[in-house]
Amino acid sequence: MPITAALLLFLAVPLQAASKTLAACLANGHCSSKAMVRSGVGQKTLGDLGVPKLKAFAKDLKNEKIKWPVYRISKDVQVRDFQERKLEIQARLSTFGRNRLMRASTSWRKWRAQRESGRLLQQRKPLSKLDGIPFIVNDELSASGFTELVGTNPRDQRNPRRGRPAVENDPVIQALLDAGAILFGTSVLHEYGISPVGYNAGHQGPLNAFDQTRFTGGSSGGSATGVALGLFPFAIGFDGDGSVRIPASWSGVVGAIPTFGAVRYDNAETEIFTTLHCGPIAANVADAAIVMSVMANTKNQGDHFCDKVYRDRFGVPMPEINFAPLHDKDPTFTIGYDTAWVHDSDPEIETMFYEDRDWIQQQPGWSIHDNFMTTHWKEQALAHTLIIVSEFHRNYKNDKIEMLEPNTKFFLALGSEIDKEMIDAAERVKKWASEQWMQQFEHMDAVITPAMAVPAQHIEDGIDENGLFDATLVSTMLKYRWPSNLMGFPSVTATVRNNKDELPIGIQVICRPFEDGKCLALAKKIEEHFEGRREHPEQWGGDLEKSDSWAWLDVIQQARAR
């Protein structure tokens, strides 16, 4: 069948299984005719997603744009009051050393010398709670000596990123190293981190720790699998559309993202993204909080764009993350949720959510109500999609298209079809949505949702050759992810229990900007209550006394045996 005829046939039918397969086969290439197919697929997808409705809705909104999620100080609070409150918070956190778990006098050179001699550990004077703890990072953070491939194929001779190791560490990595953590290496993610399923065809994985026939979620799938299997206590990833929280949820661990801009990363691959958070994946919420408090030390290093915005707008520096709620002995929370939003999930996940709600209702001083109200959910979600996909295209449009996976080609083609009119509409919706959500937060401390609408899904046949072009699955996966990325809120996903198929399911907590500590504290309380119902993967390697554990191999012992 000629390409043009096939394209017309495809554009005439809904995106069902047959047409998705046809489109994948036709578009898997880089010649001009197949590029035309991808363009046609992109145009049809935008129409199916509801772009015309979004533009119509945006026309009635104020012609204002918010490019970065900056929030006004409350009308009842003056700048002087704000500064006094900041000092009060810092005083309460004196045990954290102004949120710094490392010793201020410790330099990297001194740390390395002391690390090599082992004197600090012998004297029981660790640099921080992270001293000596191994971790991994997504293959999109600059780590000195490591090649930053961003998920691209290291074996493809056409790949311009091959043989170009980073010359310095990202500020996030450096903060962790200064605190004594040990960087083990980088982890596999989907190409450019562009797909929420997390599958990298070049590596044929990563695979889900609970069921190797299922997706890990992504894009930080390798990091989540490493933590889920007990190989590493924590990992660091980027989250532009759930890329930390999705794989953490499907892997049975914790994913946490800070308030947008509160953790400073410095990376040429990610500098244009206005939806991106850098956060930890950890075995539990307490560990995630420790890691987050160290990562927060990067915020005021250098002359960060977000700090400039706050100084120009309010005359004060960007607020520091408030970790104080983690130390409250008797915390209280006012929580909201939306029944219809929760109902739009797998039945077993919905049941789990209401088990959580019932327990919360019994806690003294806590309250939870079905009182979260907003409208135009679809337009809000689509606004985020348009923004991040267009930014992906702008960032990677000059890369060699012929070396990329089919799935990546589809997303970049979709981004190329997003024009200025669409982005202007999306930015107006973003401004409107920010105001709507902040009004809701005047009546509640947190919003809770399921961590994911569905458990980990099976890897489809033919994904290595044709990619995954399933808008329905992607939309379902992102159902509870976009608010934090669109509007910059902190959020935490925590595993509650395993379902009938032994797959992890859990809860998500979303809070106001800079109330990351409250977000972590609530998630920690929920996690602790349901601790006994959460199971590890069968091949979990966290038990070092388990002799038959496959996850750990004593290479020194094996070498001596030879």
C-alpha positions as CSV (number, residue, x, y, z in Angstrom):
1,M,0.0,0.0,0.0
2,P,1.4,3.4,-0.9
3,I,2.4,5.6,2.1
4,T,0.0,8.4,1.3
5,A,-2.9,5.9,1.0
6,A,-2.0,4.2,4.3
7,L,-1.8,7.6,6.0
8,L,-5.3,8.6,4.7
9,L,-6.6,5.3,6.0
10,F,-5.0,5.7,9.4
11,L,-6.3,9.3,9.8
12,A,-9.8,8.1,9.0
13,V,-10.1,5.6,11.9
14,P,-9.8,5.9,15.6
15,L,-6.6,5.0,17.4
16,Q,-7.4,1.4,18.0
17,A,-5.1,-1.6,18.0
18,A,-5.0,-2.2,14.3
19,S,-4.4,1.4,13.3
20,K,-1.7,1.8,16.1
21,T,0.2,-1.2,14.7
22,L,-0.1,0.0,11.2
23,A,1.1,3.5,12.1
24,A,4.0,2.0,14.0
25,C,5.1,-0.1,11.1
26,L,4.8,2.7,8.6
27,A,6.5,5.3,10.7
28,N,9.5,3.2,11.9
29,G,12.1,4.9,9.7
30,H,13.6,8.3,8.8
31,C,12.8,8.8,5.2
32,S,10.6,11.8,4.2
33,S,7.5,9.6,3.5
34,K,7.7,8.1,7.0
35,A,8.3,11.4,8.6
36,M,5.1,12.5,6.9
37,V,3.3,9.6,8.5
38,R,4.6,10.6,11.9
39,S,3.5,14.2,11.3
40,G,0.0,13.0,10.4
41,V,-0.1,10.8,13.5
42,G,0.9,13.8,15.6
43,Q,-1.8,16.0,14.1
44,K,-4.5,13.4,14.6
45,T,-3.3,12.7,18.2
46,L,-3.5,16.4,19.1
47,G,-7.1,16.5,17.7
48,D,-8.1,13.4,19.5
49,L,-6.6,14.7,22.8
50,G,-8.9,17.8,22.6
51,V,-6.7,20.6,21.5
52,P,-9.6,22.5,19.8
53,K,-11.6,22.4,23.0
54,L,-8.6,23.6,25.1
55,K,-8.1,26.6,22.8
56,A,-11.8,27.4,23.0
57,F,-11.7,27.3,26.8
58,A,-8.5,29.3,27.0
59,K,-10.0,32.2,24.9
60,D,-12.3,33.0,27.8
61,L,-9.5,33.2,30.4
62,K,-7.4,36.2,31.2
63,N,-4.6,36.7,28.7
64,E,-1.9,36.1,31.3
65,K,0.9,33.5,31.3
66,I,2.8,32.0,34.1
67,K,5.9,30.5,32.7
68,W,7.3,29.4,36.1
69,P,5.1,28.4,39.1
70,V,5.8,31.3,41.4
71,Y,3.3,31.8,44.3
72,R,2.5,35.0,46.0
73,I,3.0,35.4,49.7
74,S,-0.4,35.4,51.5
75,K,-2.2,38.7,51.5
76,D,-2.3,38.6,55.3
77,V,1.5,38.2,55.6
78,Q,3.9,41.0,55.1
79,V,7.5,40.4,54.0
80,R,8.7,41.2,57.5
81,D,6.4,38.5,58.9
82,F,7.6,36.1,56.2
83,Q,11.2,36.7,57.2
84,E,10.5,36.2,60.9
85,R,8.7,32.9,60.1
86,K,11.6,31.8,58.1
87,L,13.9,32.4,61.1
88,E,11.5,30.5,63.4
89,I,11.5,27.5,61.0
90,Q,15.3,27.5,61.0
91,A,15.4,27.6,64.7
92,R,13.1,24.6,65.0
93,L,15.4,22.8,62.6
94,S,18.6,23.3,64.6
95,T,19.1,19.6,64.9
96,F,19.3,19.5,61.1
97,G,21.9,22.2,61.0
98,R,19.7,24.6,59.0
99,N,18.6,21.6,56.9
100,R,22.2,20.5,56.3
101,L,23.0,17.0,57.3
102,M,26.7,17.4,56.4
103,R,29.2,19.3,58.5
104,A,29.7,22.8,57.1
105,S,33.4,22.6,57.4
106,T,33.8,19.5,55.3
107,S,35.3,19.9,51.9
108,W,35.2,17.3,49.2
109,R,39.0,16.9,49.4
110,K,38.9,16.5,53.1
111,W,36.0,14.1,52.8
112,R,37.8,11.9,50.3
113,A,41.0,11.7,52.4
114,Q,39.0,10.8,55.5
115,R,36.9,8.4,53.5
116,E,40.0,6.6,52.3
117,S,41.4,6.2,55.8
118,G,38.2,5.2,57.4
119,R,38.9,7.4,60.4
120,L,35.5,9.0,60.5
121,L,33.6,5.7,60.8
122,Q,36.1,4.4,63.3
123,Q,35.5,7.4,65.4
124,R,31.8,7.2,64.9
125,K,31.7,10.7,63.4
126,P,30.0,10.3,60.0
127,L,29.6,13.2,57.7
128,S,25.8,12.7,57.7
129,K,23.2,10.0,57.8
130,L,24.1,9.3,54.2
131,D,27.7,8.7,54.9
132,G,28.8,5.5,53.2
133,I,25.4,4.9,51.6
134,P,25.5,3.9,47.9
135,F,23.2,5.4,45.4
136,I,22.5,5.6,41.6
137,V,21.3,8.4,39.4
138,N,19.4,8.6,36.2
139,D,21.5,8.6,33.0
140,E,20.5,12.3,32.6
141,L,22.3,13.9,35.5
142,S,25.9,15.1,34.9
143,A,28.2,12.8,36.9
144,S,31.9,13.4,36.6
145,G,33.6,10.6,34.6
146,F,30.3,9.1,33.5
147,T,29.0,9.4,29.9
148,E,25.7,11.2,29.9
149,L,23.7,9.3,27.3
150,V,20.2,10.3,28.4
151,G,18.9,6.8,27.5
152,T,20.3,6.8,24.0
153,N,22.0,3.7,22.6
154,P,25.7,3.6,23.6
155,R,26.4,1.0,20.9
156,D,25.2,3.1,18.0
157,Q,28.2,4.6,16.3
158,R,26.0,7.5,15.1
159,N,25.4,8.6,18.7
160,P,27.2,11.9,19.3
161,R,27.0,11.4,23.1
162,R,29.3,8.4,23.0
163,G,32.8,9.0,24.5
164,R,31.8,12.4,26.1
165,P,32.0,11.9,29.8
166,A,30.8,14.7,32.1
167,V,33.6,16.9,33.4
168,E,31.9,17.9,36.7
169,N,29.1,16.8,38.9
170,D,25.6,18.2,38.9
171,P,25.0,20.3,42.1
172,V,22.5,17.6,43.3
173,I,25.1,14.9,43.0
174,Q,27.8,17.0,44.6
175,A,25.6,17.8,47.6
176,L,25.1,14.1,48.1
177,L,28.8,13.3,47.7
178,D,29.6,16.1,50.2
179,A,27.3,14.4,52.6
180,G,29.3,11.2,52.3
181,A,27.0,9.2,50.0
182,I,28.8,7.0,47.4
183,L,27.8,7.3,43.7
184,F,27.7,3.7,42.3
185,G,26.8,4.7,38.7
186,T,24.0,5.7,36.4
187,S,20.8,3.8,35.7
188,V,18.8,2.9,32.5
189,L,15.9,5.2,31.5
190,H,13.8,5.5,28.4
191,E,15.4,7.5,25.6
192,Y,15.4,11.2,26.6
193,G,13.1,10.1,29.5
194,I,10.3,10.8,27.2
195,S,8.0,7.7,27.8
196,P,6.1,7.0,31.1
197,V,6.4,3.2,30.5
198,G,10.1,3.4,31.1
199,Y,11.1,0.7,28.6
200,N,14.3,1.2,26.7
201,A,14.4,-0.9,23.5
202,G,18.2,-0.7,23.3
203,H,18.6,-2.3,26.7
204,Q,15.4,-4.4,26.4
205,G,14.4,-3.1,29.9
206,P,14.4,-2.3,32.7
207,L,11.9,-4.9,33.8
208,N,9.6,-4.7,36.8
209,A,11.0,-6.0,40.0
210,F,7.8,-7.8,40.9
211,D,7.0,-9.3,37.5
212,Q,9.6,-9.3,34.6
213,T,6.8,-9.4,32.0
214,R,5.6,-5.9,33.1
215,F,6.8,-2.4,32.7
216,T,8.7,-0.6,35.5
217,G,7.1,2.7,34.6
218,G,9.4,5.6,33.7
219,S,11.3,7.3,32.9
220,S,13.3,6.5,36.0
221,G,12.7,2.7,35.7
222,G,16.3,1.6,36.2
223,S,16.6,3.6,39.4
224,A,13.3,2.4,40.8
225,T,14.2,-1.3,40.1
226,G,17.5,-0.9,41.8
227,V,15.9,0.4,44.9
228,A,13.0,-2.1,44.8
229,L,15.4,-5.0,44.6
230,G,17.4,-3.8,47.6
231,L,20.5,-3.0,45.6
232,F,20.6,0.6,46.6
233,P,18.9,2.5,49.5
234,F,18.0,5.4,47.2
235,A,18.3,6.8,43.7
236,I,17.9,10.3,42.1
237,G,15.8,11.0,39.1
238,F,14.0,13.8,37.2
239,D,10.2,14.1,37.1
240,G,8.6,16.1,34.4
241,D,5.4,14.0,34.1
242,G,5.6,11.5,36.9
243,S,9.1,10.1,35.9
244,V,10.0,9.6,39.6
245,R,6.6,8.8,41.0
246,I,5.4,6.4,38.3
247,P,8.3,3.9,38.5
248,A,8.4,4.2,42.3
249,S,4.7,3.3,42.5
250,W,4.9,0.4,40.1
251,S,8.1,-0.9,41.9
252,G,6.7,-0.7,45.4
253,V,9.0,2.0,46.8
254,V,8.7,5.8,47.5
255,G,8.9,8.6,45.0
256,A,9.2,12.2,46.2
257,I,9.5,15.4,44.3
258,P,10.1,18.8,45.9
259,T,8.5,22.1,45.2
260,F,9.5,23.3,41.7
261,G,12.8,25.2,41.8
262,A,13.6,24.3,45.4
263,V,16.3,21.8,44.4
264,R,18.7,23.3,41.9
265,Y,20.1,21.1,39.2
266,D,22.3,22.3,36.5
267,N,22.2,20.3,33.3
268,A,22.3,21.3,29.6
269,E,20.0,18.4,28.7
270,T,17.2,19.6,31.0
271,E,17.6,23.4,31.3
272,I,14.6,24.4,29.2
273,F,12.0,22.3,31.0
274,T,9.5,24.2,33.0
275,T,7.8,21.2,34.5
276,L,10.8,19.3,35.8
277,H,11.5,18.4,39.4
278,C,14.6,16.5,40.7
279,G,13.7,14.1,43.5
280,P,14.6,10.8,45.3
281,I,13.4,7.3,44.9
282,A,13.8,5.5,48.3
283,A,12.9,2.4,50.2
284,N,10.7,4.4,52.6
285,V,9.5,7.9,53.3
286,A,11.9,8.5,56.1
287,D,14.9,7.8,53.8
288,A,13.4,10.0,51.1
289,A,13.1,12.9,53.6
290,I,16.8,12.5,54.6
291,V,17.9,12.6,50.9
292,M,15.6,15.5,50.1
293,S,17.0,17.6,53.0
294,V,20.5,17.1,51.5
295,M,19.3,17.9,48.0
296,A,17.7,21.1,49.2
297,N,21.2,22.4,50.0
298,T,21.6,23.1,46.3
299,K,18.9,25.8,46.1
300,N,20.9,28.9,46.9
301,Q,24.2,27.9,45.2
302,G,25.0,30.2,42.3
303,D,22.5,32.5,40.6
304,H,19.5,30.3,39.9
305,F,16.7,31.6,37.7
306,C,14.0,30.8,40.3
307,D,15.9,32.8,43.0
308,K,16.0,35.8,40.7
309,V,12.3,35.6,40.1
310,Y,11.5,35.6,43.8
311,R,13.8,38.4,44.6
312,D,12.4,40.6,41.7
313,R,8.8,39.7,42.6
314,F,8.8,39.7,46.4
315,G,12.0,41.3,47.5
316,V,13.0,38.1,49.4
317,P,14.9,34.9,48.4
318,M,13.0,31.9,47.4
319,P,11.6,30.3,50.6
320,E,13.4,27.3,52.0
321,I,11.6,23.9,52.2
322,N,9.9,23.5,55.5
323,F,10.9,20.1,57.0
324,A,9.6,21.0,60.5
325,P,6.3,18.9,60.2
326,L,8.5,15.7,60.1
327,H,9.4,16.4,63.7
328,D,5.9,17.1,65.1
329,K,5.0,14.5,67.7
330,D,1.3,14.9,67.3
331,P,0.7,16.3,63.7
332,T,-2.7,17.2,62.5
333,F,-3.8,17.3,58.8
334,T,-6.7,18.6,56.9
335,I,-7.1,16.5,53.8
336,G,-9.2,16.7,50.7
337,Y,-10.0,14.4,47.8
338,D,-12.3,14.1,44.8
339,T,-14.6,11.1,44.7
340,A,-15.0,11.0,40.9
341,W,-11.2,11.3,40.4
342,V,-10.6,8.4,42.8
343,H,-13.3,6.3,41.2
344,D,-11.6,6.6,37.8
345,S,-9.1,3.9,38.8
346,D,-8.7,0.1,39.1
347,P,-11.4,-1.3,41.5
348,E,-8.8,-2.8,43.8
349,I,-6.9,0.5,43.9
350,E,-10.1,2.4,44.7
351,T,-10.8,0.0,47.6
352,M,-7.3,0.5,48.9
353,F,-7.8,4.3,48.8
354,Y,-10.9,4.2,50.9
355,E,-9.2,1.9,53.4
356,D,-6.6,4.7,53.8
357,R,-9.4,7.3,54.1
358,D,-11.2,5.3,56.8
359,W,-8.0,5.0,58.8
360,I,-7.3,8.8,58.4
361,Q,-10.8,9.6,59.7
362,Q,-10.0,7.8,63.0
363,Q,-6.9,9.8,63.7
364,P,-7.3,12.4,66.5
365,G,-7.1,16.0,65.1
366,W,-7.1,14.8,61.5
367,S,-9.9,15.5,59.0
368,I,-10.6,14.2,55.5
369,H,-13.4,15.2,53.2
370,D,-14.6,14.9,49.7
371,N,-14.3,18.6,49.2
372,F,-11.7,19.1,46.6
373,M,-13.4,20.8,43.7
374,T,-12.1,22.0,40.4
375,T,-13.3,21.8,36.8
376,H,-11.8,21.3,33.4
377,W,-9.6,18.4,34.4
378,K,-9.0,17.3,30.9
379,E,-7.9,20.8,29.8
380,Q,-5.5,21.1,32.7
381,A,-3.9,17.7,31.9
382,L,-3.7,18.6,28.2
383,A,-2.1,21.9,29.0
384,H,0.7,20.1,30.8
385,T,1.1,17.6,27.9
386,L,1.4,20.3,25.3
387,I,4.0,22.2,27.4
388,I,6.3,19.2,28.1
389,V,6.0,17.6,24.7
390,S,6.8,20.9,23.0
391,E,9.8,21.4,25.3
392,F,11.0,17.8,24.5
393,H,10.9,18.7,20.8
394,R,12.7,22.0,21.2
395,N,15.4,20.4,23.2
396,Y,16.1,17.4,21.0
397,K,14.9,18.4,17.5
398,N,18.4,18.7,16.1
399,D,19.4,15.1,17.2
400,K,19.9,12.4,14.6
401,I,16.3,11.1,14.1
402,E,17.5,7.9,12.5
403,M,19.2,6.6,15.6
404,L,16.2,7.0,17.8
405,E,13.6,4.4,19.0
406,P,10.2,4.5,17.2
407,N,8.5,5.7,20.4
408,T,10.8,8.6,20.7
409,K,10.3,9.6,17.0
410,F,6.5,9.6,17.7
411,F,6.8,12.0,20.7
412,L,9.2,14.3,18.9
413,A,6.9,14.3,15.8
414,L,4.0,15.2,18.2
415,G,6.0,18.1,19.6
416,S,6.8,19.4,16.2
417,E,3.0,19.9,15.5
418,I,2.5,22.0,18.6
419,D,2.4,25.6,17.6
420,K,2.6,29.0,19.4
421,E,-1.2,29.3,19.6
422,M,-1.5,26.0,21.4
423,I,1.3,26.9,23.8
424,D,-0.3,30.3,24.6
425,A,-3.6,28.5,25.3
426,A,-1.8,26.0,27.5
427,E,0.0,28.7,29.5
428,R,-3.3,30.6,30.1
429,V,-4.9,27.3,31.3
430,K,-1.8,26.8,33.6
431,K,-2.3,30.2,35.1
432,W,-6.0,29.6,35.7
433,A,-5.3,26.1,37.1
434,S,-2.7,27.4,39.5
435,E,-5.2,29.9,40.9
436,Q,-7.9,27.2,41.3
437,W,-5.6,24.8,43.1
438,M,-4.2,27.5,45.4
439,Q,-7.8,28.5,46.4
440,Q,-8.5,24.9,47.3
441,F,-5.3,24.7,49.4
442,E,-6.7,27.6,51.5
443,H,-9.1,25.0,53.0
444,M,-6.8,21.9,53.2
445,D,-3.2,21.0,53.9
446,A,-3.1,18.2,51.3
447,V,-4.9,16.5,48.5
448,I,-4.6,12.7,48.3
449,T,-5.1,10.5,45.3
450,P,-4.2,6.9,44.4
451,A,-0.5,6.7,43.5
452,M,-1.5,5.2,40.1
453,A,-4.8,4.5,38.4
454,V,-3.7,1.0,37.4
455,P,-1.0,-1.5,38.6
456,A,2.0,-2.2,36.4
457,Q,1.0,-3.3,32.9
458,H,2.3,-6.1,30.7
459,I,5.0,-5.3,28.1
460,E,3.5,-5.5,24.7
461,D,4.8,-7.7,22.0
462,G,6.8,-6.0,19.2
463,I,7.8,-3.0,21.4
464,D,11.4,-3.3,20.5
465,E,10.6,-3.0,16.8
466,N,7.5,-0.8,16.7
467,G,7.6,1.1,20.0
468,L,4.6,1.7,22.1
469,F,1.9,3.9,20.7
470,D,-1.0,3.6,23.1
471,A,-2.5,7.0,24.0
472,T,-5.1,5.4,26.3
473,L,-2.4,3.7,28.4
474,V,-0.3,6.8,28.6
475,S,-3.3,8.9,29.6
476,T,-4.3,6.4,32.3
477,M,-0.7,6.3,33.7
478,L,-0.5,10.1,33.9
479,K,-4.0,10.6,35.5
480,Y,-2.7,11.7,38.9
481,R,0.7,13.0,37.9
482,W,0.3,16.2,36.0
483,P,-0.9,18.7,38.8
484,S,2.5,18.7,40.5
485,N,4.4,19.1,37.2
486,L,2.0,21.7,35.7
487,M,1.9,23.9,38.8
488,G,5.0,23.0,40.7
489,F,3.5,21.3,43.8
490,P,5.5,18.9,46.0
491,S,4.2,15.4,46.1
492,V,5.0,12.0,47.5
493,T,3.9,8.5,46.4
494,A,4.1,5.7,49.0
495,T,3.2,2.0,48.7
496,V,0.4,0.8,50.9
497,R,0.1,-2.9,50.0
498,N,0.2,-5.4,47.1
499,N,-2.9,-6.4,45.1
500,K,-4.2,-9.8,44.2
501,D,-1.5,-10.2,41.6
502,E,1.2,-9.3,44.2
503,L,1.8,-6.0,42.5
504,P,2.3,-2.8,44.6
505,I,-0.4,-0.2,44.9
506,G,-0.4,3.0,46.9
507,I,-1.3,6.6,47.7
508,Q,-0.1,10.0,46.6
509,V,0.0,13.2,48.7
510,I,0.1,16.6,47.1
511,C,0.7,19.8,49.2
512,R,1.2,23.6,48.8
513,P,4.5,24.9,47.5
514,F,7.3,24.7,50.0
515,E,5.3,22.5,52.4
516,D,7.3,19.5,51.4
517,G,7.8,18.5,55.0
518,K,4.1,18.3,55.5
519,C,3.8,16.2,52.4
520,L,6.5,13.8,53.6
521,A,5.1,13.7,57.1
522,L,1.6,12.7,56.0
523,A,2.9,10.1,53.6
524,K,5.2,8.7,56.4
525,K,2.3,8.3,58.8
526,I,0.2,6.4,56.1
527,E,3.2,4.2,55.2
528,E,3.9,3.4,58.8
529,H,0.4,2.3,59.6
530,F,0.2,-0.1,56.6
531,E,3.8,-1.2,56.9
532,G,2.9,-4.9,57.5
533,R,0.9,-5.2,54.3
534,R,3.7,-4.2,51.9
535,E,5.8,-7.0,50.4
536,H,9.2,-7.0,48.8
537,P,9.8,-8.6,45.3
538,E,10.6,-12.3,45.4
539,Q,14.2,-11.6,44.3
540,W,14.7,-8.8,46.8
541,G,18.4,-8.5,47.8
542,G,18.1,-6.3,50.8
543,D,18.6,-9.1,53.3
544,L,22.4,-9.5,53.4
545,E,22.2,-12.6,55.5
546,K,20.2,-14.4,52.9
547,S,22.8,-16.6,51.3
548,D,20.9,-17.4,48.2
549,S,20.0,-13.8,47.4
550,W,20.8,-13.3,43.7
551,A,21.0,-9.5,44.0
552,W,24.3,-9.5,45.7
553,L,27.5,-11.3,44.6
554,D,30.7,-11.4,46.7
555,V,33.2,-10.9,43.8
556,I,36.2,-10.8,46.3
557,Q,35.2,-14.2,47.7
558,Q,34.8,-15.7,44.2
559,A,38.2,-14.3,43.1
560,R,39.9,-15.8,46.1
561,A,38.3,-19.2,45.5
562,R,40.0,-19.2,42.1
